Structure formats: C-alpha cells, structure tokens
C-alpha cells in the first residue's frame, strides 16, 4: 500500500466539509452533522446489502440447479460484494465507538481482522470451484442444463448490480463518502463477471460444453483478484505501513510562520483513520505559548487537507545552532568553593549545559 500524497480536487468523492476545525464554537454542530452523515451512509449500505444478498442467493441457487460452474463461481463474487457491505457497516459502527483505557486508539482494526477472515474463506472456496472447473474441462462433469431462466437470472442480477453501482456512486457524491464510491467500483466489477457467465451460457447452448469450465476458471481468476485486493489493502495496516506521503505534510507544516524545519513524519493506521506524528523545529527563543499556537495551527490545517486524520502528535524541538560551540565545562563543588564570592548555593543557580531542551505537544 503506497503512501497517499492526497486525493486531488478532481476526486469524485472529495470531502468538502469540516472546514471549521479551528473553531470550538462550531464543534458541536459539526459533530452532529457528521453523525447524521454516518447514519445516511449506513442506510445506503443496508439497502445495497439486501440487494447484493438477493443477487448472491439467486446465482448460487440457480448455479446449483443447472450445475453451472461459471454461475456458481460468479455467486462467490456476489457474496464478496455483500461481505464488503458488512465490513463497511462494521467500519462505520466502530469508527464512532469511543476509545477506552484498554483500547486507547479505538476498535477500528476489528474491521481489518474481519476482512482478512473473509479473504481466507473465499480463497478456500476458490480451490473447490477451481477443481470443479478443471473437472468440467476434462469431461468428468455433465454439461450444465442452460435454459432461458438461466439467462433471466443472470440478466436480472446484472440490472440489480447496475442499479446498485449507480445508487452508491450518486450517494457517494452527495454524502462525500469515499467508502461508498469505492464500494460502487467494487460492485461494478460484478457486471463484467456476469458478462463472462452469459458468454459461457451462449457457448454451451451452441454445443461447446467445455465453455462452462473455461468460464469457471475465468471467474476463479476474477474472484481471486478480488480476494488478493482484500489482502493487499488490509495486511499493510497490521504491519503499520505508511499511509500519507511525508512530502505533503512537510510542505504544509513548513509553510507556517515560525516553523524552521519539519522531519520524522510518520503515519500509520487505516485510510479512513490515520494516525500521524511529526517533529518540528522552532527558534530556540520561541516561547511555549507561541510554539503551542504553531502546533495547533498545523494540526488544524492538516485535518482540513487530510480529513481522514484521527490523531496528530507534534513534537516541538529547538533548532540547533548552525555552528555549535563547545559548552563551558561544568564546575564541581570543589571548584566552585575556590572561586571568590561564589559558594555551593550559587552552584544550584547554574544552568545545566549538558541537557537539551524542547517542548512536547500532543493533540
């Protein structure tokens, strides 16, 4: 999973809300709007989940009745669409669940574990389907009994998938939900899979019995790719892979007045909930109040540009001198007594030159 430098303004689901992170007076209203938006997104996922379940059950049932390997494999693809809806609902639920002492970063990774579990189950099922497809190619399985009802089932499910794709994409624009837009693209892939099933049906009806096995293997490849995408998107999260491109963070934070350098930019987590920490250097004479004000401004601007940020930690450091000089030696108690006019009491007032100083700012 490559770091995301930032979705451009041409992103069809670019977020255009949450412009008031720096104003505490509007925080309550903003949180209320976010809750309403989450409810609306959940409602869309419940509707699409029901429709995807109808599609998956229809394909699986008629695939079993006709003995079509291709249609049975396509039903697995539809099951994956429904599983994606379930994971989205889990994500929306756990993203609003408050953190606690035992889980200070929340419970979002439960979604990752569920996604990986679904991926494993799909891979196990694909082995059995691939074996059936090979048996069909070798003539060890009778050809499927394809009638006009089979065409009706596949075409009907394609119409439902087309509606789901258009519905999710439209709502994704309306609600500025990347999750809905991504799920719409995933459902769209089911249309291509169903198209391959239709072609295999036409070939079987024209006397090419092997077409069902070929179609089954093609579908195994498509579903296998979908399962691979599940692993590719979720395993890096457990390995704390970088999510955001550090260059975008450095450019934004470095543009704030008073910030002299930004380094050690690190991000991790889920794309919908990113944890970020960075180090910034300020002039050694900068007051704690001014440094805190800079850090707060950086945090607000980061959350405006990267709405997926859930936690920002900013470490404040003094900029080291360009030509450092050797610090004066520290006097011992014996040496201090030998200096006229100075005693052990004065030694306590001496600055400690062996320790650096800085501020830690966490949000």
C-alpha positions as CSV (number, residue, x, y, z in Angstrom):
1,X,0.0,0.0,0.0
2,X,1.7,3.1,-1.2
3,X,1.6,6.4,0.8
4,X,-1.2,8.6,-0.4
5,X,0.0,12.0,-1.3
6,X,-3.6,13.3,-1.3
7,X,-6.6,12.9,-3.5
8,X,-6.8,15.7,-6.0
9,X,-9.7,18.1,-6.3
10,X,-10.9,16.1,-9.2
11,X,-11.7,13.2,-6.9
12,X,-15.4,12.5,-7.4
13,X,-15.8,11.9,-3.7
14,X,-13.6,14.7,-2.4
15,X,-14.6,15.9,1.1
16,X,-15.9,19.4,1.1
17,X,-17.0,19.5,4.7
18,X,-15.2,20.0,8.0
19,X,-13.8,23.5,7.2
20,X,-14.0,24.7,10.8
21,X,-11.6,22.6,12.8
22,X,-10.1,25.6,14.4
23,X,-13.4,27.0,15.8
24,X,-14.5,25.4,19.0
25,X,-17.9,27.2,18.9
26,X,-18.9,25.1,15.8
27,X,-17.6,21.8,17.0
28,X,-20.9,20.6,18.4
29,X,-22.7,21.4,15.2
30,X,-20.0,19.8,13.1
31,X,-20.1,16.6,15.2
32,X,-23.9,16.5,14.8
33,X,-23.6,16.8,11.1
34,X,-21.0,14.0,11.0
35,X,-23.3,11.7,12.9
36,X,-26.2,12.4,10.5
37,X,-23.9,11.8,7.6
38,X,-22.8,8.5,9.0
39,X,-26.4,7.4,9.5
40,X,-27.2,8.3,5.9
41,X,-24.2,6.3,4.7
42,X,-25.2,3.3,6.8
43,X,-28.7,3.4,5.4
44,X,-27.2,3.2,1.8
45,X,-25.1,0.2,2.8
46,X,-28.1,-1.6,4.4
47,X,-30.0,-1.2,1.1
48,X,-27.2,-2.4,-1.0
49,X,-26.5,-5.3,1.3
50,X,-30.1,-6.6,0.9
51,X,-29.8,-6.2,-2.9
52,X,-26.4,-8.0,-3.0
53,X,-27.8,-10.8,-0.9
54,X,-30.7,-11.3,-3.4
55,X,-28.1,-11.4,-6.3
56,X,-25.8,-13.9,-4.5
57,X,-28.7,-16.2,-3.4
58,X,-30.2,-16.1,-6.9
59,X,-26.9,-17.0,-8.6
60,X,-25.9,-19.7,-6.1
61,X,-29.3,-21.4,-6.2
62,X,-29.6,-21.4,-10.0
63,X,-26.0,-22.4,-10.3
64,X,-26.7,-25.4,-8.1
65,X,-29.8,-26.3,-10.1
66,X,-28.2,-26.1,-13.5
67,X,-24.8,-27.5,-12.5
68,X,-23.0,-24.4,-14.0
69,X,-19.6,-24.0,-12.5
70,X,-19.3,-20.5,-14.0
71,X,-22.6,-19.3,-12.4
72,X,-21.6,-20.9,-9.1
73,X,-18.3,-19.1,-9.1
74,X,-20.0,-15.8,-10.0
75,X,-22.2,-16.3,-6.9
76,X,-19.0,-16.2,-4.8
77,X,-18.1,-12.9,-6.4
78,X,-21.5,-11.6,-5.4
79,X,-21.0,-12.9,-1.9
80,X,-17.8,-10.9,-1.7
81,X,-19.9,-7.8,-2.6
82,X,-22.2,-8.5,0.3
83,X,-19.3,-9.1,2.6
84,X,-17.9,-5.7,1.6
85,X,-21.1,-4.1,2.6
86,X,-21.0,-5.9,6.0
87,X,-17.4,-4.7,6.6
88,X,-18.4,-1.1,5.6
89,X,-21.2,-1.3,8.3
90,X,-18.7,-2.6,10.8
91,X,-16.3,0.2,9.9
92,X,-19.0,2.9,10.3
93,X,-20.0,1.4,13.7
94,X,-16.6,1.0,15.2
95,X,-15.3,4.4,13.9
96,X,-17.9,6.1,16.1
97,X,-17.3,3.9,19.1
98,X,-15.3,5.8,21.7
99,X,-11.8,4.7,22.8
100,X,-11.3,3.5,26.3
101,X,-8.4,2.8,28.7
102,X,-7.9,-0.7,27.3
103,X,-8.2,0.4,23.6
104,X,-6.8,4.0,23.6
105,X,-6.7,4.0,19.8
106,X,-10.3,2.7,19.4
107,X,-11.5,-0.6,17.9
108,X,-11.1,0.0,14.1
109,X,-8.8,-2.9,13.5
110,X,-11.6,-5.3,14.1
111,X,-12.6,-4.4,10.6
112,X,-9.2,-5.4,9.3
113,X,-9.4,-8.8,11.0
114,X,-12.9,-9.4,9.6
115,X,-11.7,-8.5,6.1
116,X,-8.8,-10.9,6.3
117,X,-11.1,-13.7,7.6
118,X,-13.4,-13.2,4.7
119,X,-10.5,-13.2,2.3
120,X,-9.3,-16.5,3.7
121,X,-12.7,-18.1,3.4
122,X,-13.0,-17.0,-0.2
123,X,-9.6,-18.5,-1.1
124,X,-10.6,-21.8,0.4
125,X,-13.8,-21.8,-1.6
126,X,-12.0,-20.9,-4.8
127,X,-9.9,-24.1,-4.6
128,X,-13.1,-26.2,-4.6
129,X,-14.5,-24.2,-7.5
130,X,-11.3,-24.4,-9.5
131,X,-11.3,-28.1,-9.0
132,X,-14.9,-28.3,-10.4
133,X,-13.9,-26.1,-13.4
134,X,-11.0,-28.4,-14.2
135,X,-13.2,-31.5,-13.9
136,X,-15.7,-29.9,-16.3
137,X,-12.9,-29.2,-18.8
138,X,-11.7,-32.9,-18.6
139,X,-15.3,-34.1,-19.2
140,X,-15.7,-35.5,-15.7
141,X,-18.8,-33.4,-15.1
142,X,-22.0,-33.4,-17.1
143,X,-22.6,-30.1,-19.1
144,X,-24.9,-27.6,-17.4
145,X,-28.6,-27.5,-18.3
146,X,-28.9,-24.0,-19.6
147,X,-32.4,-22.7,-20.3
148,X,-33.9,-19.4,-20.7
149,X,-34.5,-19.0,-16.9
150,X,-30.7,-19.0,-16.5
151,X,-30.4,-16.1,-18.8
152,X,-33.2,-14.3,-17.0
153,X,-31.4,-14.8,-13.6
154,X,-28.1,-13.5,-14.9
155,X,-29.5,-10.6,-16.8
156,X,-31.8,-9.7,-13.8
157,X,-28.9,-9.7,-11.4
158,X,-26.9,-7.6,-13.8
159,X,-29.7,-5.0,-13.8
160,X,-29.7,-5.0,-10.0
161,X,-25.9,-4.6,-9.9
162,X,-26.1,-1.7,-12.3
163,X,-28.7,0.0,-10.1
164,X,-26.5,-0.6,-7.0
165,X,-23.5,0.9,-8.7
166,X,-25.4,4.0,-9.9
167,X,-27.1,4.4,-6.5
168,X,-23.9,4.1,-4.4
169,X,-22.0,6.3,-6.7
170,X,-24.7,9.0,-6.6
171,X,-24.9,8.8,-2.8
172,X,-21.1,8.8,-2.6
173,X,-21.1,12.2,-4.4
174,X,-24.0,13.5,-2.3
175,X,-22.5,12.5,1.1
176,X,-18.9,12.9,0.1
177,X,-18.2,9.3,1.1
178,X,-15.1,7.7,-0.3
179,X,-16.3,4.4,1.2
180,X,-19.5,4.5,-0.9
181,X,-17.6,5.4,-4.1
182,X,-15.1,2.6,-3.5
183,X,-17.8,0.0,-2.9
184,X,-19.6,1.2,-6.1
185,X,-16.4,0.5,-8.1
186,X,-16.2,-3.0,-6.5
187,X,-19.8,-3.8,-7.4
188,X,-19.2,-2.6,-10.9
189,X,-16.7,-5.4,-11.4
190,X,-19.5,-7.9,-10.8
191,X,-21.1,-6.7,-14.1
192,X,-18.0,-7.9,-16.0
193,X,-18.1,-11.3,-14.2
194,X,-21.8,-11.7,-15.1
195,X,-21.0,-10.9,-18.7
196,X,-18.4,-13.7,-18.8
197,X,-21.1,-16.1,-17.4
198,X,-23.5,-15.0,-20.3
199,X,-20.9,-15.8,-22.9
200,X,-20.2,-19.2,-21.4
201,X,-24.0,-19.9,-21.5
202,X,-24.2,-19.0,-25.2
203,X,-21.2,-21.3,-25.9
204,X,-22.7,-24.2,-24.0
205,X,-26.1,-23.9,-25.8
206,X,-24.2,-24.0,-29.1
207,X,-22.6,-27.3,-28.3
208,X,-19.3,-26.2,-26.6
209,X,-19.7,-28.0,-23.3
210,X,-16.1,-27.0,-22.3
211,X,-17.1,-23.3,-22.2
212,X,-18.6,-23.7,-18.7
213,X,-15.3,-24.9,-17.4
214,X,-13.4,-22.1,-19.1
215,X,-15.9,-19.6,-17.8
216,X,-15.5,-21.0,-14.3
217,X,-11.7,-20.6,-14.5
218,X,-12.1,-17.0,-15.7
219,X,-14.4,-16.3,-12.8
220,X,-12.0,-18.0,-10.4
221,X,-9.3,-15.6,-11.6
222,X,-11.6,-12.6,-11.2
223,X,-12.7,-13.6,-7.7
224,X,-9.1,-14.5,-6.8
225,X,-8.0,-11.0,-7.8
226,X,-10.7,-9.5,-5.6
227,X,-9.5,-11.6,-2.7
228,X,-5.9,-10.5,-3.4
229,X,-7.1,-6.9,-3.2
230,X,-8.6,-7.6,0.2
231,X,-5.2,-8.9,1.4
232,X,-3.3,-6.1,-0.3
233,X,-5.4,-3.4,1.3
234,X,-5.5,-4.8,4.9
235,X,-2.3,-6.6,5.6
236,X,-0.2,-3.4,5.4
237,X,-2.4,-1.8,8.0
238,X,-1.4,-4.6,10.5
239,X,2.3,-4.0,9.5
240,X,2.0,-0.2,10.2
241,X,2.7,0.7,6.6
242,X,2.9,4.4,5.8
243,X,-0.4,5.9,4.7
244,X,0.3,9.6,3.8
245,X,3.2,10.9,1.7
246,X,5.5,12.8,4.1
247,X,6.3,15.4,1.4
248,X,2.7,16.8,1.6
249,X,2.9,17.0,5.4
250,X,6.3,18.7,5.3
251,X,5.2,21.3,2.7
252,X,2.1,22.2,4.7
253,X,3.7,22.3,8.2
254,X,6.8,24.1,6.9
255,X,4.7,26.9,5.5
256,X,3.5,28.0,8.9
257,X,5.3,31.1,10.2
258,X,7.9,30.3,12.8
259,X,8.5,26.7,11.8
260,X,12.1,26.3,10.7
261,X,12.2,22.6,9.9
262,X,9.9,19.5,9.8
263,X,11.2,16.0,9.9
264,X,10.4,12.4,11.2
265,X,7.0,12.4,9.6
266,X,5.3,9.1,10.3
267,X,1.8,7.9,9.5
268,X,0.0,4.6,10.0
269,X,-3.4,3.1,10.5
270,X,-6.4,2.7,8.2
271,X,-7.0,5.0,5.2
272,X,-10.2,6.2,7.0
273,X,-8.5,6.8,10.3
274,X,-4.8,7.8,10.0
275,X,-2.5,8.4,13.0
276,X,0.2,10.9,12.3
277,X,3.2,12.2,14.3
278,X,5.9,14.6,13.2
279,X,8.8,16.7,14.7
280,X,9.1,20.4,14.0
281,X,11.9,22.8,14.9
282,X,11.5,26.4,16.0
283,X,13.9,29.1,17.1
284,X,15.4,28.4,20.5
285,X,14.0,31.6,21.9
286,X,10.4,30.8,21.0
287,X,8.0,30.8,24.0
288,X,6.0,27.8,24.9
289,X,2.8,29.7,24.1
290,X,4.0,30.6,20.6
291,X,5.1,27.0,19.9
292,X,1.8,25.7,21.1
293,X,0.0,28.2,18.8
294,X,2.1,27.0,15.8
295,X,1.3,23.3,16.6
296,X,-2.4,24.0,16.9
297,X,-2.5,25.8,13.6
298,X,-0.6,22.9,11.9
299,X,-3.0,20.4,13.3
300,X,-6.0,22.3,12.1
301,X,-4.6,22.8,8.6
302,X,-3.6,19.1,8.4
303,X,-7.1,18.0,9.3
304,X,-8.5,20.3,6.7
305,X,-6.3,18.8,4.0
306,X,-6.4,15.3,5.3
307,X,-9.9,14.7,6.8
308,X,-9.0,11.0,7.5
309,X,-6.6,12.1,10.3
310,X,-7.8,10.8,13.6
311,X,-4.8,11.5,15.8
312,X,-2.0,14.1,15.4
313,X,1.1,14.2,17.6
314,X,3.5,17.1,17.1
315,X,6.9,17.1,18.8
316,X,8.5,20.6,19.2
317,X,12.2,21.0,19.2
318,X,14.6,24.0,19.3
319,X,16.6,24.4,16.1
320,X,20.2,23.5,16.8
321,X,22.8,26.2,16.1
322,X,24.4,26.1,12.6
323,X,27.9,26.5,14.1
324,X,27.7,24.9,17.6
325,X,30.4,25.8,20.1
326,X,31.6,23.6,22.8
327,X,29.6,24.2,26.0
328,X,31.6,25.5,29.0
329,X,32.7,22.8,31.4
330,X,30.5,22.2,34.4
331,X,32.2,23.1,37.7
332,X,32.5,20.7,40.5
333,X,31.6,21.6,44.1
334,X,35.3,21.9,45.0
335,X,36.0,24.3,42.0
336,X,33.0,26.4,43.0
337,X,34.3,26.9,46.5
338,X,37.7,28.1,45.2
339,X,36.0,30.9,43.2
340,X,35.8,34.1,45.4
341,X,32.3,35.3,46.0
342,X,30.6,32.0,44.9
343,X,29.6,29.1,47.0
344,X,27.6,25.9,46.9
345,X,24.3,27.9,47.0
346,X,25.3,29.7,43.8
347,X,26.1,26.5,42.1
348,X,22.4,25.5,42.2
349,X,21.6,28.5,40.0
350,X,24.0,27.5,37.2
351,X,22.3,26.3,34.0
352,X,22.7,22.7,33.2
353,X,24.6,22.8,29.8
354,X,24.6,19.1,29.4
355,X,20.8,18.7,28.8
356,X,18.9,19.8,25.7
357,X,15.5,21.4,25.9
358,X,12.3,21.3,24.0
359,X,8.6,21.0,24.2
360,X,6.3,18.1,23.5
361,X,2.9,19.0,22.0
362,X,0.3,16.2,21.7
363,X,-3.2,16.5,20.4
